[in-house]
């Protein structure tokens, strides 16, 4: 099975490479605040940790028993969809504390889930013992081994179905990573934190033009934003 450094490199430099490119491009052309660098480090640290999550038992097995057993926590196999869902749940809760926004928390949890699934993907390629559907199906299986057969030995439908399942699995991991990172601001064009916070306010020109069109009265607040108060006959009634 791949070493931990391979799992880290695969997720950071393969799946997250568009986000890193977008950040580097924005930093070079426009410059970014130091908080944006810490934001990038935090996101990559979360993804890196979750990409190693299924191998976590190896830490205490090595410290306590001198072995590198890493496939189970008691009776529960760590290389399974059930165990990887802990990445989504745990990081989504962390995201709620960080962002105070449910949608962004879900995006961060999805990013963590994709990182954990990328671990299963690499181990599957290396013929590792993957118990995808525990506790419903406890036998280990490898999707890539199903497609690595001679067409003459299996029927045509089996051969193509196995390949389709692999493509769907890889595509899901890639899309989960890219879409969640883009939602968090790490797309081909990075959106700095200050810019994202500014978008939470009102666009003054839009509000003023809308008020002129409706003939509304617009008092100015202490923060410089405009609030439309319609002075129509219906509201007076």
Buried (B, 14 or more C-beta within 10 A) or exposed (E): BBEBEEBBBBBBEEBBEBBBBBBEEBBEEEEBEEEBEEBBEEBBEBBBBBBBBBBBBBEEBEEEEEEEEBBBEEEEBBBBBBBBBBBBEBBBEBBBEBBEEEEBBBBBBBBBBBBBBBBBBBBBBEEBBBBBEBEEEEEBEBBBEBBEEEEEEBEEEBBEBBBEBBEEBBEEBBEBBBBBBBBBBBBEEBBBBEBEEEEEEBEEEEBBEBBEEEEBEBEEEEEEEBEBEEEEEEEEE
